Amino acid sequence: MLVPSLTDEAGKVLTVSDWLSIGVTLASCDLSDLLLKPGIVVLQQLDNLAAYWDWPGELVLNALLIPNNALGQCVIRSKYDGKILRFSYDEILLLIQQLNPDHVALPAYLLPLAAQAYPDIILKCVKYDLEHANKPGQDALKGHMYASGDDLDYLITDTKYAMDFSILDKACACPACSDGFTRAYFHHLYVHTPLLCQRWLVMHNQYQAMMPNRSYALTAA
């Protein structure tokens, strides 16, 4: 099944209730994002990773995006102020152990130390599909809408949808389609007030992406 991210740009558009409403019970979060906000001090005070969102399902902690340097440090540049944050490998692995996620995706450079000193983490390691995880939501933010049986079916910003009063997808049971919102409605919102329609469009694409013909497996590393 598809494992969407709660911490990427599209993931932040939805609430926990929104995710649950489209059937998502297994989600991921990027450790690099969490180290920037709320930051390592707050993370170290959590009982577990799920407590940060009050998430009722399973979580994958994705550490794949954290680069390292020649000094044996994990390095992150803040997208907020450009500040460079450096963490030792042990700091990162201790934090992962303390957060106790259901699953974890580790970069190759952390695997040897984890295997030697943090066997519990190794037991939780999975292969995480970075390419597909965030694609549905990112496509939705750009106005690319999915339809049953297709990949990218149409661009909601196209003027031909300005007077199209059909719903996004007749075969879809996502909240947007179930409520009968039309392509014309979303065309108008996206063109004039895009922030208002992001929530619906992201939910629609995420729901579509979980259809059986687009499923992606989360497998043991």
C-alpha positions in Angstrom: 0.0 0.0 0.0 1.0 3.6 -0.5 2.7 5.2 2.5 2.1 9.0 2.4 4.1 11.5 4.3 2.5 13.6 7.1 5.4 16.1 7.1 5.8 17.0 3.4 4.1 20.1 1.9 1.0 18.2 0.8 0.8 16.1 4.0 0.6 19.2 6.2 -2.5 20.3 4.4 -4.5 17.4 5.9 -5.5 16.8 9.5 -5.3 13.4 11.2 -9.1 13.1 10.7 -8.7 13.9 7.0 -6.1 11.1 6.6 -8.4 8.6 8.5 -11.4 9.6 6.4 -9.7 8.3 3.2 -8.6 5.1 4.8 -4.9 5.9 5.6 -3.7 4.0 8.7 -0.1 3.6 7.8 1.8 6.9 7.2 5.3 8.2 7.3 7.1 11.3 8.6 10.5 12.6 7.6 13.0 12.8 10.4 14.8 15.7 8.7 11.6 17.7 8.8 11.0 16.9 12.4 14.5 17.9 13.4 13.8 21.3 12.0 10.4 21.6 13.5 9.6 20.9 16.3 13.3 20.2 16.8 15.3 17.6 18.6 14.7 19.1 22.1 10.9 18.6 21.7 11.3 15.2 20.1 13.4 14.0 23.0 10.5 14.8 25.4 7.9 12.7 23.5 6.8 9.4 24.8 6.8 8.1 21.2 6.5 9.3 17.7 2.7 8.8 17.4 2.2 11.1 20.4 3.3 14.1 18.3 0.2 13.8 16.1 -2.0 11.6 18.3 -1.8 9.2 15.3 -3.9 6.0 15.9 -2.3 3.9 13.2 1.3 2.8 12.3 4.1 5.2 11.5 7.3 4.9 9.4 10.1 7.2 10.5 11.9 8.1 7.3 15.6 9.0 7.9 16.7 8.5 4.3 16.8 12.2 3.5 19.4 13.0 6.1 22.8 13.5 4.4 26.1 13.0 6.2 29.6 14.6 6.0 33.2 13.4 6.2 33.2 14.0 9.9 30.6 11.3 10.6 27.8 13.7 11.3 24.2 13.9 10.0 23.8 17.4 8.5 20.6 19.3 7.8 20.3 22.9 6.4 17.2 24.7 7.8 14.7 25.8 5.1 13.6 28.5 7.6 16.8 30.4 8.3 19.6 28.6 6.4 21.2 27.4 9.7 23.1 24.1 9.4 22.3 21.5 12.1 24.8 18.7 12.9 24.1 15.6 14.8 26.3 12.6 15.6 25.2 9.2 14.3 24.6 8.1 17.9 22.4 11.1 18.6 20.2 10.2 15.6 20.0 6.5 16.4 19.3 7.2 20.1 16.5 9.6 19.1 15.0 7.0 16.7 15.1 4.4 19.5 13.4 6.8 21.9 10.7 7.7 19.5 10.0 4.0 19.0 8.3 4.1 15.5 6.6 1.1 14.2 8.9 1.1 11.2 12.1 3.0 10.2 13.9 3.6 6.9 17.6 4.2 7.5 20.2 5.5 5.1 23.1 3.1 4.2 25.6 5.0 6.3 23.7 4.4 9.5 23.1 0.7 9.0 26.4 -0.6 10.3 26.3 1.3 13.6 22.6 0.4 14.0 23.3 -3.3 13.4 26.1 -3.2 16.0 24.6 -1.1 18.8 20.9 -0.7 18.1 19.5 -4.1 17.1 15.9 -3.1 18.0 16.0 -0.5 15.3 17.4 -2.9 12.7 14.4 -5.2 13.4 12.1 -2.3 12.4 13.9 -1.4 9.2 11.9 -1.3 6.0 12.4 -0.3 2.4 10.5 2.9 1.8 9.4 4.1 -1.6 10.5 7.7 -1.7 9.6 8.2 -5.3 5.9 7.3 -4.9 5.2 8.3 -1.3 4.7 12.1 -1.8 3.8 12.1 -5.5 -0.1 12.1 -5.2 -0.2 15.0 -2.8 2.5 17.0 -4.7 0.6 16.4 -8.0 -2.6 17.6 -6.3 -0.9 20.9 -5.2 0.0 21.5 -8.9 -3.6 20.8 -10.0 -2.9 17.3 -11.5 -5.9 15.2 -10.6 -6.1 11.4 -10.7 -8.9 9.3 -12.1 -9.7 5.6 -11.8 -7.6 3.4 -14.0 -5.3 6.3 -15.1 -2.2 8.0 -13.7 -2.4 11.7 -14.4 -5.8 12.2 -16.0 -6.4 15.9 -16.2 -5.1 19.3 -15.1 -7.9 21.0 -13.1 -6.4 24.5 -14.1 -7.3 23.9 -17.8 -10.0 26.3 -18.9 -12.0 23.5 -20.4 -13.1 22.5 -16.9 -14.4 26.0 -16.1 -18.0 24.9 -17.1 -17.6 21.1 -16.5 -20.1 20.3 -13.8 -19.2 16.6 -13.5 -17.5 15.4 -10.3 -13.8 14.7 -10.2 -14.3 11.0 -10.8 -17.6 9.1 -10.9 -16.0 5.9 -9.6 -14.3 7.7 -6.7 -15.6 7.5 -3.1 -13.2 10.1 -1.6 -14.8 13.0 0.4 -14.6 15.4 -2.5 -16.4 13.1 -4.9 -18.8 11.8 -2.3 -19.9 15.3 -1.6 -20.5 15.9 -5.3 -18.1 18.8 -5.8 -17.6 19.5 -9.5 -14.6 20.0 -11.7 -15.9 23.5 -12.4 -16.0 24.2 -8.7 -12.4 23.1 -8.2 -11.2 24.9 -11.3 -12.6 28.1 -9.9 -11.1 27.6 -6.5 -7.7 26.5 -7.7 -7.4 29.5 -10.1 -8.7 32.1 -7.7 -8.2 30.8 -4.2 -6.0 27.7 -4.4 -5.4 27.3 -0.7 -9.1 26.6 -0.2 -9.2 23.6 -2.5 -5.8 22.0 -1.6 -7.3 19.9 1.2 -10.0 18.3 -1.1 -7.6 17.8 -4.0 -4.9 16.2 -1.9 -7.5 13.8 -0.3 -8.8 12.9 -3.7 -5.4 12.0 -5.1 -4.3 10.2 -2.0 -7.5 8.1 -2.1 -7.0 7.4 -5.8 -3.3 6.4 -5.2 -4.4 3.7 -2.7 -6.5 2.0 -5.3 -5.3 -1.6 -5.9 -3.9 -0.9 -9.4 -1.5 1.7 -7.9 -0.5 0.0 -4.7 3.1 0.1 -3.5 4.5 -2.3 -0.9 6.4 -1.5 2.3 8.8 -4.4 2.7 11.4 -5.4 5.2 14.9 -4.0 4.5 
